[in-house]
Amino acid sequence: MKVPLILWSGGLDSTYLVWDRLKNNHIIDTLYIDVENNSENNTHEQNALRNLKEIFSASKYAAGIREEFIYNSPAKNYTRVAPQPAIWGEGVLWNYQIDKHSCVELGYIRDDVFWHFRDKITAYQKLQLEVHLQTQVDILYPLEWIPKTEIIKQMRDDPIGRKLLKNVRYCERPASKNGPCGKCPS
């Protein structure tokens, strides 16, 4: 049985995506990208992931995570701008297994900062094309049209979702075209 490979950073959107899949009895694999030159953010993400996995484990959802991959990306200049989006393609190329994975799912939404600069990152575009050419994989954005406020509401309405929400950084206001407001942790 093939399962989706989900990029899980420990942030709100990707955690919601993992939670949504697991509570709906889907089996998944997860991929975390460790960017070497972004150690402060990596430390936060890894601590968040550790806490989130404990919550999933206590809720028995963790049984739905079949396999976890960690991709260690070497430091690159563009990772300072967009650490996860800029290099997720590399991680997919190294960890996607055509006989095991049905697709790649990314938890980005249109009112997130990612959408405002994604088309401007040449390296990201090349990697996306490379993923399609080498693996013939479908790259999906299942949360694309879900507002962040709806994600937060759904998680607050569920006991496990509330626990998860306490362990991720997020801003309740959507980012503007000029980027985040700067008042919340990124």
C-alpha positions as CSV (number, residue, x, y, z in Angstrom):
1,M,0.0,0.0,0.0
2,K,1.4,3.4,-1.1
3,V,1.2,6.3,1.4
4,P,1.7,10.0,1.1
5,L,5.1,11.6,2.1
6,I,4.3,14.7,4.1
7,L,6.8,17.5,4.7
8,W,6.4,18.1,8.5
9,S,8.3,21.1,9.9
10,G,6.6,21.2,13.3
11,G,4.8,24.4,12.3
12,L,1.1,25.0,12.4
13,D,0.1,24.1,8.8
14,S,2.1,21.0,8.4
15,T,1.1,19.8,11.9
16,Y,-2.5,20.4,11.0
17,L,-2.0,18.3,7.9
18,V,-0.4,15.4,9.8
19,W,-3.1,15.6,12.5
20,D,-5.9,15.7,9.9
21,R,-4.6,12.7,8.0
22,L,-4.0,10.7,11.2
23,K,-7.4,11.4,12.8
24,N,-9.0,10.3,9.5
25,N,-7.2,7.0,9.8
26,H,-4.7,7.6,7.0
27,I,-1.3,6.0,7.1
28,I,1.5,8.4,6.3
29,D,5.3,8.9,6.1
30,T,6.8,12.2,7.3
31,L,9.9,14.1,6.2
32,Y,11.7,16.8,8.2
33,I,14.3,19.0,6.6
34,D,17.2,20.0,8.8
35,V,18.8,23.1,7.3
36,E,22.3,23.5,8.7
37,N,22.6,27.3,8.5
38,N,19.3,27.9,10.3
39,S,20.1,26.4,13.7
40,E,17.9,28.6,15.8
41,N,14.8,27.7,13.8
42,N,15.9,24.0,13.6
43,T,16.2,23.8,17.4
44,H,12.7,25.2,17.8
45,E,11.3,22.9,15.1
46,Q,13.0,19.8,16.5
47,N,11.8,20.6,20.0
48,A,8.2,21.2,18.7
49,L,8.3,17.9,16.7
50,R,9.5,16.0,19.8
51,N,6.5,17.4,21.8
52,L,4.1,16.9,19.0
53,K,5.1,13.2,18.5
54,E,4.6,12.6,22.3
55,I,1.1,14.1,22.0
56,F,0.4,11.9,18.9
57,S,1.8,8.9,20.7
58,A,-0.4,9.4,23.8
59,S,-3.5,9.8,21.5
60,K,-2.5,6.6,19.6
61,Y,-2.4,8.6,16.4
62,A,1.3,8.0,16.1
63,A,0.6,4.4,14.9
64,G,-0.4,6.0,11.6
65,I,3.0,7.4,11.0
66,R,4.7,4.5,9.3
67,E,8.1,6.0,8.7
68,E,10.0,9.2,9.5
69,F,12.8,10.7,7.4
70,I,15.2,13.5,8.3
71,Y,17.0,15.2,5.4
72,N,20.1,17.1,6.4
73,S,20.5,19.9,3.9
74,P,23.9,21.6,3.5
75,A,23.9,25.4,4.2
76,K,23.0,27.5,1.1
77,N,22.5,31.2,0.8
78,Y,18.8,30.9,-0.3
79,T,17.9,29.0,2.8
80,R,18.1,32.2,4.8
81,V,15.2,33.5,2.8
82,A,13.0,30.4,2.8
83,P,14.6,27.5,4.6
84,Q,11.8,24.9,4.1
85,P,10.3,25.8,0.8
86,A,13.6,26.5,-0.9
87,I,15.1,23.0,-0.3
88,W,12.1,20.6,0.2
89,G,12.6,19.3,-3.3
90,E,16.1,18.0,-2.4
91,G,14.7,16.2,0.6
92,V,12.0,14.6,-1.5
93,L,14.5,13.5,-4.2
94,W,16.5,11.7,-1.5
95,N,13.6,10.2,0.5
96,Y,10.7,9.7,-1.9
97,Q,10.4,6.0,-2.7
98,I,8.3,5.4,-5.8
99,D,7.2,1.9,-4.6
100,K,6.1,3.2,-1.2
101,H,4.9,6.8,-1.7
102,S,1.7,7.8,-3.6
103,C,2.5,11.6,-3.5
104,V,4.1,14.4,-1.6
105,E,1.9,16.6,0.5
106,L,2.9,20.1,1.6
107,G,1.0,22.0,4.3
108,Y,1.3,25.5,2.8
109,I,-1.8,27.7,2.5
110,R,-2.3,30.7,0.3
111,D,-2.5,33.3,3.1
112,D,0.9,32.2,4.4
113,V,4.1,34.1,3.5
114,F,5.3,31.2,1.4
115,W,2.9,32.0,-1.4
116,H,4.1,35.5,-1.8
117,F,7.6,34.6,-2.7
118,R,7.5,31.0,-3.9
119,D,7.5,31.9,-7.6
120,K,10.6,34.1,-7.2
121,I,12.9,31.4,-5.9
122,T,14.6,30.0,-8.9
123,A,16.2,27.2,-7.0
124,Y,12.8,26.1,-5.7
125,Q,11.3,26.0,-9.2
126,K,14.2,24.0,-10.6
127,L,14.0,21.5,-7.7
128,Q,10.2,21.2,-8.2
129,L,10.7,20.4,-11.9
130,E,13.5,18.0,-11.0
131,V,11.2,16.1,-8.6
132,H,8.6,15.7,-11.3
133,L,11.1,14.6,-13.9
134,Q,13.0,12.1,-11.8
135,T,10.2,10.6,-9.7
136,Q,7.0,11.4,-11.6
137,V,5.5,12.3,-8.2
138,D,2.4,14.3,-7.6
139,I,3.1,17.3,-5.4
140,L,0.0,18.4,-3.6
141,Y,-1.0,21.3,-1.5
142,P,-4.1,20.0,0.3
143,L,-4.5,23.0,2.5
144,E,-4.1,25.6,-0.3
145,W,-7.6,27.1,0.0
146,I,-8.1,26.6,3.8
147,P,-7.8,29.9,5.7
148,K,-5.4,29.8,8.7
149,T,-8.3,30.9,10.9
150,E,-10.2,27.8,10.0
151,I,-7.2,25.6,10.7
152,I,-6.9,27.2,14.2
153,K,-10.6,26.8,14.8
154,Q,-10.7,23.1,13.9
155,M,-7.7,22.4,16.1
156,R,-9.2,24.4,19.0
157,D,-12.4,22.4,18.7
158,D,-10.7,19.1,19.3
159,P,-8.9,18.0,22.5
160,I,-5.8,16.6,20.7
161,G,-5.8,19.6,18.3
162,R,-5.7,21.9,21.3
163,K,-2.7,20.1,22.8
164,L,-0.9,20.3,19.4
165,L,-1.8,23.9,19.0
166,K,0.0,24.8,22.3
167,N,3.2,23.3,20.9
168,V,3.5,25.2,17.6
169,R,4.3,28.8,16.8
170,Y,1.7,30.6,14.7
171,C,0.1,33.9,14.0
172,E,-3.7,34.2,13.8
173,R,-3.4,37.0,11.2
174,P,-2.6,36.1,7.6
175,A,0.6,37.6,6.3
176,S,0.4,40.5,3.9
177,K,2.0,40.7,0.5
178,N,4.8,42.6,2.3
179,G,5.5,39.6,4.6
180,P,4.8,38.9,8.2
181,C,3.8,41.6,10.6
182,G,6.9,41.0,12.8
183,K,5.0,41.1,16.0
184,C,4.7,37.3,16.4
185,P,7.5,34.7,16.3
186,S,8.0,33.5,12.8
